[in-house]
């Protein structure tokens, strides 16, 4: 279960020299960079990168890094599994990714509005059935 979240880094830029004269393509990438164990907690180092392009030219980006704090009976198992294969069980993976993307969306929406960028839409993570 997720028990906390904190943004650790924000990097955003817009190139006003590039004329936005067509539809904007918005793409997002996310990554769980690492997992650290602190007593009975796991700290997921999570990043999301959002880019804005027009006519195949990137004119803006918003990069966020955060820590997501996870607590549960499976902390040791999740941590060991990650260290062996850099894989997470689907339940934990879904929870972390959905939470991380949704929290990052709020931050990115605020910044994109201030930078006069097109609005983002809510991201839905598909839950895989086992």
N, C-alpha and C positions, 0 to 999 in steps of 0.2 A: 504494500500500500504506500502511496506517495504521501509524505509527511511535510514536504517543504520544497521551495523553489527560489532560486535567486539568479538574477542576471549578473554575469561576471564580466562581460565585454560587449560593447556595441561599436560597430563600425559602419558608417553609412556615407554615401556620396552620390551626387548627381552632377553630370556633365551638362551644363546649360548651353554649351556650344553645339551640341547635337540637336538638330531640329526634329521634334517629334511630329512627323507629317504622315503618320499612318497608324494602324493598330499596334498597340503595345503587346508584346509577348512577356508574360510574367512566368518565371520558373523558380522552383524552390528545390533545394537539396538539404537533406538533414544527415547527421552523423552522430553516433554515440562514439565519442573519441576514446574514452576510457572509463573504467569503473574503479573507484577506490573504496576500500572498506575502512570505516571508522567505527570501532566498537560494534554496536548492533545495527549500524546503518550502512547502506551503500550510497555512494555519491556518484551519480552518472554525470559525466562531463558531456553535455549535449550541445550541438551547434546546428544552426539553421542559416542558410544563405539564400537570399531572395534577389534575383536579378531582373531588371527591366530592360527590354530590348525593342528597338524599332528598326525595321529593314535590316535585320541581322546585325545591328550595332548596339552593344550594351551602352545604355546611357545612365543607368543608376543601379545601385545595389544597397542592400541592408544585410549585414552579417551580425548575428547574435550568438553569444556563447552563454551557457547557463549551467548551473548545478541543479540536479533534481535529486532530492533525498528520498530514499526508499527504505521502508522498514517492513519486516515480516518474518515468519518462521523459516522461510526459504533463503535467507540472506547468504548463508555459507554455501549452499548449493548453487545459487545464481552466480556468486562470485567465483567459485571453483570452475563452473562451466564456462564462464567468460574467459578466465585465464587459460583454459585448455584449448578452446576453439574459437574464441571471440563470437560465440553464439549465445543467444538467450532463448529460454523457452518462450513459446508464442504468447502465453498469457502476460508475462512480464514485459516482453518486447512491445506488445500492443499498448499496455498501460503507459509505459515510458514514452513511446513515440507519440501516441495521441496527446498525452498531456503536454509534452515538450512542444509539439507543433501548435497546439491551441494557445499555449501561453506566449509563444513567440509571435503568433499571429497578432495578438493584442499590441505588443510592442512595435511590430513592423507597421501595423495600421496607423498607429500614432505618428511614427516617424515619416511614413509615406505621405500622410496628410500634410505634415509640416514642410515636406519637400515637394509638394504639389505633384505627386505621382498617382497613377490610377489606383483605385481601391482593390484590395485583396478580397478573396472569398474564403469562407470557412473551409478548412481542409478536413476531410473525413478519411480516417484510416480504416481499411477493411480488416475485419477480424477474421482470421483463418480458423475454421472449425477443425477440431482434432478428431 
